[in-house]
């Protein structure tokens, strides 16, 4: 082993065999190196006349971004890492300094497999080291996440989609993964809504024999996504409701009955009646807005007239189905 100020041009920075980090040029690290220099050396593996990075991908990229021509480096041979593989060394070095992000964990586990470590050893030793249950299916899910479409990976890194959602979507074909990643740029889905929405899409595909995700092309889903008056969160909720109605067609019939009876009341359009979204209860929410007292009295009179209509009793009949 030796320490040397090594020219960046002599380092094979394209070899990412031991890369763990997701972001290679984090601004805080660039600022730190600019202001106080590089405190920790890059660790290089010298093998077959080439020098590749084992630890310090971010340090090297930051130095190069700052226009540095060389970096402090520890240069090791393969024997210096024994009995560990250099990838194991890289992972443990990262874990000593910080907690890995989800995408970094997935990448590290995949690369341990590529380095030739037996699967059972990765499950037994490295899943617990990464705070994951030591089960084979957990490793399989992590590898799927690492191979997911870049759009899904961005959604996971940005907190837009949960790990569970990305694991489920990563089992789909790449075009479907991309499509869902584009969808969540337009809507905001809580963790529970993500789980429910994916479940509905799976149920609809199984029931109808249609491609997974086909309901997103439907007229009702399109109307929700294209409605400029809705916030991303509202679009997420309305999209779920639209798919739920498709999954439970009796709800569509209950909604149509409600709208027919609502029209029979003859209320003006400025008075809005909203039933329970799943017709689980007879509750009806009444909304209207009035610019002045005269209009308020006028609309209140319309409601009083509707209250005397026999159709009103039918409006409160619950004929839907529970989820």
C-alpha positions in Angstrom: 0.0 0.0 0.0 1.2 3.5 -0.7 -0.2 7.0 -0.6 0.3 9.4 -3.5 -1.1 12.5 -5.1 -2.4 10.8 -8.2 -3.2 12.5 -11.5 -6.9 12.2 -12.3 -6.0 11.3 -15.9 -4.3 8.1 -14.6 -7.5 6.9 -12.9 -10.1 4.8 -14.8 -13.1 6.8 -13.5 -15.4 5.0 -15.9 -15.0 1.7 -14.1 -17.9 1.7 -11.6 -17.5 -1.8 -10.4 -17.4 -0.6 -6.7 -19.7 2.4 -7.0 -22.2 2.7 -4.2 -23.2 6.4 -4.2 -26.2 7.5 -6.2 -25.3 11.2 -6.5 -21.8 11.7 -7.6 -21.5 15.5 -7.3 -23.3 16.5 -4.1 -23.0 20.3 -3.6 -22.0 20.1 0.1 -19.0 18.0 -0.8 -18.0 20.3 -3.6 -18.2 23.3 -1.2 -16.2 21.4 1.4 -13.3 20.4 -1.0 -13.3 24.0 -2.4 -13.0 25.6 1.0 -10.8 23.2 3.0 -9.5 20.6 0.6 -9.9 16.9 0.4 -9.5 15.4 3.9 -9.9 11.7 3.0 -8.0 10.1 0.2 -9.6 8.2 -2.7 -8.9 4.4 -2.4 -7.7 2.9 -5.7 -7.2 -0.7 -6.8 -4.1 -1.2 -9.0 -4.6 -4.2 -11.1 -3.2 -5.1 -14.5 -1.6 -1.7 -15.0 -4.9 0.1 -14.3 -6.1 2.1 -11.4 -9.8 1.9 -10.6 -11.8 3.5 -7.8 -12.9 1.4 -4.8 -13.8 4.3 -2.4 -14.2 7.9 -3.2 -16.3 8.2 -6.4 -17.9 11.4 -5.1 -14.5 12.9 -3.9 -13.0 12.3 -7.3 -16.0 13.7 -9.2 -16.1 16.8 -7.0 -12.3 17.4 -7.5 -12.7 17.1 -11.2 -15.7 19.4 -11.1 -13.5 22.0 -9.4 -10.8 21.7 -12.0 -8.3 19.7 -9.9 -5.8 17.7 -11.9 -4.9 15.3 -9.1 -6.3 13.8 -5.9 -4.8 12.3 -2.8 -5.1 8.5 -3.1 -4.3 5.3 -1.3 -3.2 2.8 -3.9 -3.8 -0.9 -3.0 -3.3 -4.2 -4.7 -5.8 -7.0 -4.7 -4.0 -8.7 -1.8 -4.6 -5.7 0.4 -8.3 -6.3 0.3 -8.2 -10.0 1.2 -10.3 -11.7 2.4 -12.9 -9.2 1.3 -13.7 -8.4 -2.3 -13.1 -4.7 -3.1 -16.9 -4.2 -3.5 -17.3 -5.4 0.1 -14.6 -2.9 1.2 -16.4 -0.1 -0.7 -19.8 -0.9 0.9 -18.4 -1.1 4.5 -16.5 2.1 3.9 -19.7 3.9 2.9 -21.7 2.4 5.8 -19.0 3.6 8.3 -19.8 7.2 7.2 -23.5 7.4 6.5 -26.8 5.6 6.0 -27.4 4.6 2.5 -30.3 5.8 0.4 -32.7 3.1 -0.9 -31.3 3.2 -4.5 -27.8 2.9 -3.0 -28.7 -0.2 -1.0 -30.2 -1.8 -4.1 -27.1 -1.0 -6.2 -24.8 -2.3 -3.6 -26.6 -5.6 -3.3 -26.7 -6.1 -7.0 -23.0 -5.4 -7.3 -22.2 -7.8 -4.5 -23.8 -10.5 -6.6 -21.9 -9.4 -9.7 -18.7 -9.6 -7.7 -19.3 -13.3 -7.2 -20.5 -13.4 -3.6 -22.8 -16.4 -3.0 -26.5 -15.4 -2.8 -26.9 -17.0 0.6 -24.0 -15.0 2.0 -25.5 -11.7 0.7 -28.8 -12.6 2.3 -27.2 -13.8 5.6 -24.5 -11.1 6.1 -25.4 -8.0 4.0 -29.1 -7.6 4.2 -29.0 -7.2 8.0 -26.0 -4.9 7.6 -28.3 -2.7 5.5 -31.2 -2.9 8.0 -33.1 -5.3 5.8 -34.7 -8.7 6.8 -32.4 -11.6 5.8 -34.8 -13.2 3.4 -34.3 -14.3 -0.2 -37.4 -12.4 -1.5 -36.1 -9.2 0.0 -32.9 -9.5 -2.0 -34.9 -10.2 -5.1 -37.0 -7.1 -4.6 -33.9 -4.9 -4.1 -32.4 -6.2 -7.3 -35.7 -5.3 -9.1 -35.5 -1.8 -7.7 -32.0 -1.4 -9.0 -33.0 -2.4 -12.5 -36.2 -0.3 -12.5 -36.8 2.4 -15.2 -34.9 5.6 -14.6 -38.2 7.4 -14.1 -39.2 5.1 -11.2 -35.8 5.5 -9.7 -36.2 9.3 -9.8 -39.6 9.0 -8.1 -38.1 6.8 -5.3 -35.2 9.1 -4.8 -37.5 12.2 -4.7 -39.9 10.6 -2.3 -42.7 10.7 -4.9 -43.2 6.9 -4.8 -42.6 4.5 -1.9 -40.1 1.6 -2.0 -43.1 -0.8 -1.9 -44.7 0.9 -4.9 -41.4 0.8 -6.9 -40.9 -2.8 -6.1 -44.3 -3.7 -7.4 -44.0 -1.5 -10.5 -40.5 -2.9 -11.3 -42.1 -6.2 -12.1 -43.9 -4.6 -15.0 -42.6 -4.1 -18.5 -40.3 -1.0 -18.9 -42.9 1.0 -20.9 -45.4 0.6 -18.1 -42.9 1.6 -15.5 -42.1 4.8 -17.5 -45.8 5.5 -18.0 -46.5 5.4 -14.2 -43.5 7.6 -13.5 -44.9 10.2 -15.9 -48.4 9.8 -14.3 -47.1 10.7 -10.8 -45.6 13.9 -12.2 -49.2 15.0 -12.6 -50.8 13.6 -9.5 -49.8 13.3 -5.9 -50.5 10.0 -4.2 -50.1 9.2 -0.5 -48.5 5.9 0.4 -51.9 4.4 1.0 -53.3 5.7 -2.2 -50.3 4.3 -4.1 -51.0 0.9 -2.7 -54.7 1.1 -3.4 -54.3 2.4 -6.9 -51.8 -0.3 -7.9 -54.2 -2.9 -6.4 -57.1 -1.6 -8.4 -55.1 -1.6 -11.6 -54.1 -5.2 -11.0 -57.7 -6.2 -10.2 -59.0 -4.6 -13.3 -56.4 -6.2 -15.5 -57.2 -9.6 -14.0 -61.0 -9.1 -14.3 -61.1 -7.7 -17.9 -58.1 -9.5 -19.4 -56.9 -6.1 -20.5 -53.3 -4.8 -20.3 -52.2 -3.6 -16.9 -52.7 0.2 -16.7 -55.3 0.3 -19.6 -57.9 2.1 -17.4 -55.6 5.1 -17.3 -56.5 5.6 -20.9 -60.2 5.7 -20.1 -62.4 8.8 -20.6 -63.1 9.3 -16.9 -59.4 9.0 -15.9 -58.4 11.4 -18.7 -61.0 14.0 -17.5 -59.5 13.9 -14.0 -55.9 14.2 -15.2 -56.8 17.1 -17.6 -58.9 19.1 -15.2 -57.0 22.3 -14.6 -59.1 23.2 -11.5 -57.8 20.2 -9.5 -54.6 20.2 -7.5 -52.2 17.3 -7.8 -53.5 15.9 -4.5 -57.1 16.2 -5.7 -56.3 14.5 -9.0 -54.8 11.6 -7.1 -57.9 11.2 -5.0 -60.3 11.6 -8.0 -58.3 9.2 -10.1 -58.6 6.6 -7.3 -62.3 7.2 -7.1 -62.6 6.8 -10.9 -60.8 3.5 -10.9 -62.7 2.3 -7.9 -66.0 2.9 -9.7 -64.7 0.9 -12.7 -63.7 -1.9 -10.3 -67.2 -1.8 -8.6 -69.7 -1.1 -11.5 -72.7 -1.0 -9.0 -71.2 2.2 -7.8 -71.6 3.6 -11.3 -75.2 2.6 -11.4 -75.8 4.2 -8.0 -74.1 7.4 -9.1 -76.2 7.5 -12.3 -79.4 7.0 -10.2 -78.4 9.8 -7.9 -77.7 12.2 -10.8 -81.1 11.4 -12.4 -82.9 12.1 -9.2 -80.9 15.2 -8.6 -81.9 16.5 -12.0 -85.5 15.7 -11.2 -85.3 18.1 -8.2 -84.7 20.9 -10.7 -82.1 22.7 -8.6 -80.1 25.4 -10.3 -76.5 24.5 -11.3 -75.1 26.8 -8.6 -76.4 24.4 -5.9 -74.2 21.3 -5.8 -75.2 18.0 -4.1 -72.5 15.5 -3.3 -73.3 12.0 -2.1 -70.9 9.7 -0.2 -68.2 8.8 -2.8 -68.9 5.0 -2.3 -72.6 5.3 -1.3 -71.8 3.7 2.0 -74.1 6.1 3.8 -77.1 8.3 2.9 -75.3 11.5 3.7 -75.5 14.3 1.1 -73.4 17.4 1.2 -75.0 20.6 -0.1 -72.9 23.4 -1.4 -73.7 26.8 -2.9 -72.2 30.2 -3.1 -74.0 33.6 -3.2 -72.6 37.0 -4.0 -75.2 38.8 -2.0 -78.1 38.4 0.4 -80.7 38.4 -2.4 -79.0 35.5 -4.2 -78.6 33.7 -0.9 -82.4 34.0 -0.2 -83.1 32.9 -3.8 -81.0 29.7 -3.5 -82.3 29.0 0.0 -85.8 29.2 -1.5 -84.8 26.6 -4.2 -83.6 24.3 -1.5 -86.9 24.8 0.5 -88.9 24.0 -2.7 -86.7 20.8 -3.2 -87.3 19.8 0.4 -91.1 19.5 -0.4 -90.5 17.3 -3.5 -91.2 13.5 -3.1 -88.1 12.9 -5.2 -86.0 14.0 -2.2 -86.8 10.8 -0.3 -85.5 8.7 -3.2 -82.3 10.8 -3.3 -81.5 9.5 0.2 -81.9 5.8 -0.7 -78.6 3.9 -0.4 -78.2 1.4 -3.2 -74.5 1.2 -3.7 -72.0 -1.3 -2.4 -69.4 -1.1 0.3 -65.7 -1.5 -0.6 
